[in-house]
Amino acid sequence: MYELYRLEHVCKKAEQHQCPITDINICSFSGQIQGFLVKDNYHLEMLYRIMIGDLLPDSGRFYIDDRPVDNPSFSELKKSGVYAVGRHPQLANHLNVAENIVSVASGKY
């Protein structure tokens, strides 16, 4: 197994009346499937958007294939073998969650 991506000391300020994301460290390796349990949907959405390059953190570092990346994009992550299935994981409506994950992992989507 080799490292696909890494988040180090990632922080993101929150909207009014929400707690921020502070000092998150995540590392993902090839062949690994990760799931995250967080306090609430607000934090889950923020973390998910940061991890797919849709939301830039206020501080911290993002690495893809062990090289620092300032502005990661989902297409760059996908080229490295990282795929994200959100909490509404119906890429293909006729497939269940597990079948959607297998489809993404096999390169069909």
N, C-alpha and C positions, 0 to 999 in steps of 0.2 A: 504494500500500500504506500502511496505517496500523498503528500499534502496538496489538496486542490485550492483551498482558500483559507484565509485567516483574518479575523478581526481582532485588533489589539486595543484595549483601553478606549473603546468607542463610547462616546457620550452624545446625547441629543437632548436639547432643551425641549420642554413640553409646552403645550398650549396651556392657557389659563385653567387653573383648578386641576391640573394633572401632574403626576410625579414624572420627573425626567428619567430617561434611560442613562444610567451612569456606570462607567467602567465595565463594559461588556467585553468578554474575551471568548471567542469561538474559533475552533479549528475543525476543519472537515477534511477527511481523507478519502481517497478513491475507494469505491465499494461500500461506502458508509451511507446509511440513511439516518437523517437526524429529525427529531421532532422537538418542539419547544413548548414548555408549559410556562405561562407568564401570568401575571397578576390579573390582567383583564384584556379585552379585545383591543383597546387603545394601544397598549404596549406591544401586543402581538403584531398589530398592523405596522407600527413604527419599526419594530425589529425586522419584520419581513421586508418592508420597503427598503431599509438600509441594506439588507443582505442581497437583494436583487439589483441594487444600484439605482433604485428609483428615488431614494431620499438620501442626501448626503449627511453624514454625521457632523456635529459641530467640532468634534475633536476625535482623535484616535487614528489608527492606520488600518488600511485594507490591503491585503496581499492576495494575489492570484498567482499560483505556481511559484510561490516564494519570492515574488517580486512586488515591490510596493506599487500601488495603483491609487492615483489621486481621485479619479472620477470613474469608478467601475460601471460597466454597462451590463445589462442582462445578456446581450449577445456575446460579450467577452467572457462572461462566466460560463455560458453554454459551450463555447469553444473549448473551454478547459474541462468540461464534463460536469458542470454544476447545473442542476435543474431545480426549480422551485415549484412546489404545488401548494397553493395557499389554502386557506380554510374553506374556500369554495372550489374544491379540486375537480370540477367537472370540465376538463379540457374537451373531452368527448362525452356528450350527455348520455350516450348509450352504455358507457363503461362505469364500473364502480370505482372507488378511490384507489384500490390496489391495482386494478387494470389500467387506470390513468397513469399511475406511477411507473408501471412496467412499460407502457407506451412511450412515455417521456424518456425513460432510461434506455430504451432500445433505439431511440432516434426517430421515431415516427412523428413526433411533434417538435 
